[in-house]
Amino acid sequence: MYIELQNPGGNDIATGFTPVTFSLTPSTQYLVYANNYEQIQFVCWGGLSTSSNTLNYTASSGSQDLVAIYASSGGSSACNSTTSSSTSTTTTTSTTSSSSCGGSSCALTVLSENATGDTITGYYTALSSSSGSLITDSFTPASFTLTNGVGYEIQADSYGVCTFSHWEGGGLSGSTTDPAPISITSPTTIEAVYSGSDCGLQTTNSTSTASAAGGASAPMGLIVPMYMDPDSYWTELITAKEAYPSVPVIAIINPENGPGPSSDSTYASYTANLASAGIIIAGYIDTVEMSTSISSVESQMQEYVAWYPQVSVFFLDDMPDTYSSSFASYYSTLTAYANSLGKTTIANPGWEVSASAYATTDGIMFYESSGLPSLSYLQGADFGDSASHFSFIATSVSSLPDQSYFDSAAQYAAYTYISNQGDSYSNLPTYLMQEMAELAATA
């Protein structure tokens, strides 16, 4: 099972699959997060009186084994390894340290600031070997343990309006190289300096899926895959929006598994009608788990802009659910390009992913499946991040859940689409108007 070691702010310091070992600083507080996976759900920490999958942990000298107890959905939820149907162990090792290096390793601390020297936090940074193989990653302020005298590479990603400018400290001052080579023999702190006129004025890893959707008081929104050809369903969606104008609505258009070979006049006309009704337009692009080249995705973005100028969001489908350095590079590059066009991105892994993935895109669809996700799933899948970053789709739901479900779900996601139809998205739910009414009531 996938385990995340986080700082008290909830940003990843290190991650791994069980059995996993983390090196910690004594007397320092951490969060240890045990992820669920599909039907395998966290039950409790063995030997501890907590059933929360986020464990507040203060490191001590020596080592300690933490046992995360899991059970399959519908199985026993008793908090002991003998009755749980699936058990995983994560080993957390605490090591002593001081202001000087201990043994053969030293601490590298990475901070981030804007051009005026103001501290900014939450920026993705990665430590790799000198050959470029990812060792670990985190968000600033980040701390890495390096072997004395060994060469590494340290990377700082740009995000939104903040563009990496240069390094300060640690022998890198003034260097614009990113990733930058680094080798240390004593505790070292470096700063990644970012430029941008508004840099430091926005939150890095809780960006709204579509800022045009409304202010903080807006109700939970509707995100609709409009994969059917323009027809009466498109008009029905406009009618629903006009009936409940306060509900933000995103319509994902998909002319031909993307923008298609050329502009379609019918699509263009209907898309303009949706936008005129106040509906946000997202353009569908299939990344095929990163098999679609970056250049191809960027070309499709350009085509949407040229052919369907109302598109303000790119919906990046088929994001893989396993995080890696190539994952970070791929989706960060695409999001940066979309932002350069004045657009935002929503990526769809269809399931929960590592919290590290959240900084690579403007929005994440963390559930797309038949059946209604439980509220506990939604709570766990957002890793405590802002609801504005997330959306989910549930199909084949015969009866619309009651108002209390929507009220609770709005704490964890900004957009949803619940339908009693299947996942072909060839029509709209028969209870669309009722769904809009319940969404409107979440304000």
N, C-alpha and C positions, 0 to 999 in steps of 0.2 A: 504494500500500500504506500501511497505517496505522502511523505511527511515534510512539513515546512518549519524551519526555525526562523522566527521573526523577532524584530526588535519590539519594544512596547507599543510603538506606533502602528504595528501590523505590517511593516515592510519586510520582505524576505531577506534573510542573511545567508542562509544556505538551505538546500533542499536535497531530497533523495528518496529512494524507494527502500522499504524495509528488507532486511535489517540494515540500519544506517547509523553511522557514528558522527557526532558533531563535537567540535572542540569549542569550549565555552570559557569565558573569563569568570573566575570565582567572584561571588557577591554581586554579580550582574543579573538583572532581571531580563527574562526572555519570554516569548510565547512559543509554545510547541503546538503546531496545528496538524491534526490527523484528518486527512481527506477521506471522504466517502468515494466509492466507485460503483456506479450503476446501482445494482440491488444490494451491494455489500455496504452496510451502514455502520458507522461508529456507535459503540454502546457506552464505553467508559474507559478510563485509565485503570489498569489492574493494580490493586492495592491502594488506590487513592480514592478519596470520597468525592469524586466529581464525575459527572456524566457529560460535561461540556467537552467538545472535541478541540477546543482551544484551551491549553493548559498554561496558566501563569507559573513560570518556573524560575526560581532563583538558584543559580549555579553555586556549587560548593566544591571544595577541593576533592580530588579523587574522581571516581566514576560512579554512575548510577544507571541502571537499566530501567527504562520506562516501557511498559507493555500496553499497547493500544488494543483493546478488545473490540472485535467486530462481529456482527451477525448478519446473515442474509435476511432480506426483507421477508417478514412473516415468521422468522425464526425466533429463538429465545433471545430475550434482551437482558437476561441475568448477567450481572457484572462479575463474571469469573470465566477463566479461559476454558474450563471444562464443559460449560454449557453453550458457549458461543460457537456458532457454526463456522466462523472463519476468524482466525487469530493472527495478528501481525505483531512483531516486536520492533520497537525502535530504540536503539541504544544511544544515550546521550552521555558523552564523556566530558567531564569538567577538568580543566588543567590550570595549574597556577601560572600567574604571570605578574610582572612588575613593570616599573617604568622603563627598564632595559629589556633587551631580548632575553628570552628564556630558552636554554638549550640551543637548538639549531634553527629556531624560527623567530620571526619578528612580526609585529602587527603593522599593517598598512591601512590607514584610515583615509577614506575618500569623502570629501565634502563637496558641496556645490554652492555657487553664489552667482549673482548677476553682475553686470558690468559696473554697477555702482558699489559693489562690495556687500550687498545685502545677502544674507544667508537664504537660500532656497532649498527645499528638500523634496525627496520623492523622485529623483532622477535616476534612471537606469544606468548601472555601471556593471562591467563584467571583467573578471580576471581570467586570463587565458595563459597557456604555456607560450614559450617563445615561438613555437611553431603555429600558434593560433588556435589550439584546441581548448575549448571552454573548460575551465576548472569549476568556477562557481560564479554566481551573479547576485546582485542585490539592488537596493535603492538607497540613495544618499539620505542620511549619513550612513556609510557602509564601512565595515571592518573586515579585512581579509588577513589570513595568516600565511606568510611567505617564508620559504626556506632561505636562510641567509646566503647571500651571494649568488642565488639562482636567478636567471633571467626570466621575466614574465612580460605579458602585455596587459595594459589596463585600458579599458574602453569607457567612454562617456557618451551616451546617446542624446541627441537633440530631441526636443519634444515640443509640439505646438509652436508657440511664438518664441520659444527659447532655443537658440541655436548654439551648439558648442563652439566656443571661441578659442580657448587655449588653457593650458595647465599652469598652476602656480605651485611651487614647493617641490621637495623631493628630487631636486636636480632636473625638474622638468619646466621650470619657470619660463614662460614665454613660448613654449613649444605648442604648435598647433597640430601636431601629429596625433591621430586618433584612429586605431589604438596606438598607445605609446609604449615603447619598451621601458621596463623599469626593473631595477635590482636594488635590494636594500640590505643593510647589515645592522640597522638600528630602528627603533620604532619611528615610523614616518607618516606624516600627514600631508596629503596633497589636495588641492582644490581644483575642481572643474569649473571654469568660468564660462558663463553663457551670455550671449548678446541677444538683443531684441528690445525694441522700445517699450513693450509691455511685459517683458520677462520678469517673472516674480509676482505678477498680479493675478495669475490663474493657478488653479489646482492642477497638479500634474497627472494624477492617476484616478481622477473621478470626473472626467470630462463628460458633459451631457451627450447622450447619443445624438441629439439634434437640438442645438441651442435655440433654434427658431420655434421650438415646440411650445415655449411659454415660460413663465417665471416660476419661482419656487412654490407659488400657491396653486399652480396648475394641477388638475387631477391626473390620475394615471392615464396614459395614452394607449391608443390602439395601433399596432403595427401589422399591416395586412399584406400577405403575399398575393399580389394581383397577377398571377401567372396565367390566367385565362386571357384570351384575346379580348380586346375592348368590346363590351356588350352591355346588356342591361345591368349586370352586376356592378360595373363601374359607376353607372348612374345611381344605383342603390346605395353605394358607399357615399356618394356626394349627398344624397338625401339624408343619410344618417349623420353626416358631419353637419349639415345645415340644421338638423333637429337638435344637435348637442354641440354647439360651436365651441364650448369651453374645453372639449376633449381633444387633446392633440392627436392627430392621425398621421401615420406614416404609411404610404402606399409603395410597396416594392414592385416596380414594373420590370418585366422580363420579356422583351420582344422576341428573342430567339436565343435562349440560354446565354444572355448577355445583350448588348445593343443590337446584335445582328449585323448582316453584311452592309446594310445601308439604312437610311432613314425611312421610316414607315409613316406615311401621312396620317393614317388612321390613328396610330399610336400617338403621334404628335398632337393631334386634335384632342383626343381623350385625355392625354396627360395634361395638356393646358387647362382643360376643364376641371380636372382634379385640383390642380394648383390654384385656380381661380376661386375654388371653394375653401381654400385655406388648408389644403392637405399637403403635407410635406412629401416630396417625391424622392424615392431611393432607387438607384439603378442596380440591378442584379448583375454580379460577376462571380463566376465559379472559379475559385482558386485551386480546386481539386487537390487539397492538402499540400499546397505549395508546388504542385506539378505544373501549373500554369506559370509561365515565365513572368518575371516582374515587368519586362518590357511589354508583354501582351496585355497584362492587366492595366498598365498605364495607358496603352493605346485604347483600350475599351473605355477607360475613364474619359479620355479625350473625345471619343465618339459620342458618348452620352452628352457631354457638354455641348458638342456641336449640333447634335440631332435633336436632343430633348433638353433644352436649356433650363427647364424648370427643376432638373435633378440637382439636389443639394447634398445628398448622402449617397455613398457607395456601399452596397450590401455585399460583403465579401463572404461568399458561402464556402462551405467545406474547409473551414480552418481545422487543422489537426488538433487533437486534444492532448498531445504530448509536447511539453515545452522544451526548447533547445536553443542554442545560440543561433542556428540557421533560422529557426522560427522567429526569434526576436528581430533578426536582421530583415527578414522578408516582410513581415507585417509592419514593422516600424518604417521601412522604406516606402511601402505603399501608402501608409497613413500620412507620412510627411509629404508625399507627392499630392495626395488628395487635398491636404491642407493648403499646399501652394496654389491649388486651383480655387481655393476658397470653399472647399467642400469638407465633409467629415466622413468617417467610416464606421460601419457596424460590421463586426466579424461574427461568423456563426460556426462555432464548433459543435453546436447542438447538445453540448453537455458541459459540465463544469470543467474548468481548466485551472492551471496554476495561477496564483495571484500575479506572478511575474508577467503573465500574458497581458494583463490589463493595461500596462503602459504602452503597449505596441499598437493600440487602436483606440478610437474615440468611443467605441461602444462594443459590448459583447452580448450575443444572444446565448445564454447559458443553459437553455433547454429548448429543444424542438423534438417533440415525440407525441405519440398517442397517449391519452390519459392525462389527468390533471396532476401536476407536481405537488408534492406536499409542501406545506409552509416551512417545515423544518429543512427540506431540501433547498428551498429558495434562500433561507437564512444562511445555510452553510455555503452555498455556491457563490455568494457575493463577497465572502471573506471579510465582511464588515465594511466594505467599500461603499461609496455613495450609490444609492439606488439609481441615480441619473445615468449611470454607466451601463445599465443592464436591461434586457428584455427577454421574454420567453414566449413560446408558442406551444399550445396544447391542442391536439386534434382528436377527433372521435370521442368528444366529451358529450354524452347524450343530453345531459341537463346542465344548464348554466349554474355554477356555484352561487351561493347566496352572497349578500352584500359584505358580510364579515370576511369572506375569503379575499375579496378585492381590497378591502380596507387594509388587511394584513399584508397582502402581496405587494401593495404599493410601498411598503417600507423597504422592499428588497429589489424592486424593479420599476423602471419608469414606464415601460410599455409591455403590453401583452396582446395576445390574440388567442382566444379560446373559441373552438369551433366544434360543431357536431358533425362536420363533414370529415372526410379522410384527408390524407396528406398530399393529394394531387393538386390541391388548391385550384380546382376548376370551378368552384362556386363559393358562395359566402354562407356563413351559418344562418340557420333559419331564425335564430334568436338574436340577430345583430342589434336590433333596436333596444332590446332589453340589456344587452351587454354594454351598449353605449350609455344607457341610463345608469347602470351600476358604476361604470367608470366615472361618469360625471359626479356621482355622489361621493367619490373618494377625495374630492378637493377639501 
